[in-house]
Amino acid sequence: MRLRKAERRFNLATRDYGRLASFRQTLRGFLRFSDLAAARLGLTGQHYQAMLIVRASPEEERPTIADLAGQLLIKHNSAVELVDRLVREDLVARESSLADRRKVHLRLTEHGREVLAQLAAVHHRELKRIGPLLKRFFAELSRPEAPRG
């Protein structure tokens, strides 16, 4: 009966586990979709994410490799390898900082912008498709808890 005590202690019911499982399945499905969409263009999901980070940064605040590593939650040397591949594929370019020559900033190339726009459009459509599922999950999550007896 240990499990029931734990569920009472943490105020969890079967529907809570079901919601969490459904949410994780939806997220994993989206990430799989993303990986497959990127693969169709010869990229990985991580390449797509890196390109998104570079594109989402304002022109005057272009990211460095360290910024990219931090946002991708990867080690600096892994981010260097990732950027090397993106540079070889003519998707990203390195530019020396005008303010500090020791710093290197990243920007998308024209080819990179084209590829990213294609991928972003496909992802946007998929998010519109799964959006109602996510909206319902968050609406249920934010509802006040009914007392459990």
TAURQUI-V391663 format. One record per run of one state. SS is the DSSP state (2 for helix, 1 for strand, 0 for the rest). FROM is the first residue (numbers start at 1). TO is the last residue. Records with the same first field share a line. If there is no record, write none. Layout:
SS: FROM-TO ; FROM-TO
This chain:
0: 1-1 ; 10-13 ; 40-44 ; 57-58 ; 62-63 ; 73-75 ; 89-91 ; 97-103 ; 109-109 ; 143-149
2: 2-9 ; 14-39 ; 45-56 ; 59-61 ; 65-72 ; 76-88 ; 110-142
1: 64-64 ; 92-96 ; 104-108
